[in-house]
């Protein structure tokens, strides 16, 4: 199952509405094949793995991170392919909460005489598809906050310098995170300060996440690099001229409700979920990070930590301080060295 989880990561950001699933076929303690969810309308993980053995897996064990589907969508049921293949045993990470599956796939396999075990590496399998699970349960995508910070938590110096706090290895890891998410989101302040593209420039399968800007007053310049295909701007402004200029530059401009003068992050996240977005990477600035934390939408933190001490400048979360009792709490998941920096991955407690 550990191997299936590693394989599933190849699918992140490229599955559309589908979950990112990994599958590993084993017989006589030898790996026969691996599979992962392909692009929408193509094979799910299980048929992808089975195709590599010609659909014949008699006596094998199939490890899969999510319960196999048992209904016709854009592809046939995975349970049919598994039953035809002669697989003897299926080990499932987690039950699929999608109403058309939700235990039915497991029941079909067992009815066909296949041994099924459920709940192996359950926590890790849930984390792999948190976005899919979030949308099924509540209609909102999973949200990751990402920031490059100094040792004292600053995202820029007191003079506004932010390029570059971290090294090239950390920036490459940041692009991989973009490739693994369905959308990358920033506030208009980040657009005005940095003019980012928000594209995923990473040596791997091409990914094209939505590029999203929260811009209550439509201050995004019409020549901003973030504009173009799959760019979305959420606003509260009714300025038709500005909206037309941004649409002419390729953006989808959506007038959204809000809290006070700000765009409501919940409404924006719901709209993105309706467009097939399951995971959102939020890259700032501090006000947007604050709104995601205050609203309880942030599921994960990805912090790239550099050894500099800036002793001034903005932090990656803006606004007044939290009390200890009210402070959003995250549990450390992993620490990885990326060049001279550290990548710290945190998960919201109770997520």
Protein Blocks (a to p, Z undefined) as FASTA:
>chain_A
ZZmmmmmmmmgoplojaccddddddeehiafbdcddddehiacfklmmmmmnnopaghia
cddfbdcdfbdcfbccfklmmmmnopabdcdfbdcfbfklnomlmmmmmmnopacdehih
klmmmmmmmmmmmmmmnopacddddddddfkopabdfkopabdfbdfklmmmmmmmmmmp
mbdcddfklmmmnopgkiacddddddddddddddfkopacfkbfkgcehiacddfbfcfk
lmmmmmmnopacdddddehjbccfklmmmmmmmnopabdcdebdfklmmmmmmnopafbd
cddddfbdfkgajdfbecjdddfklpccdddfbdcdehjbccdddddehZZ
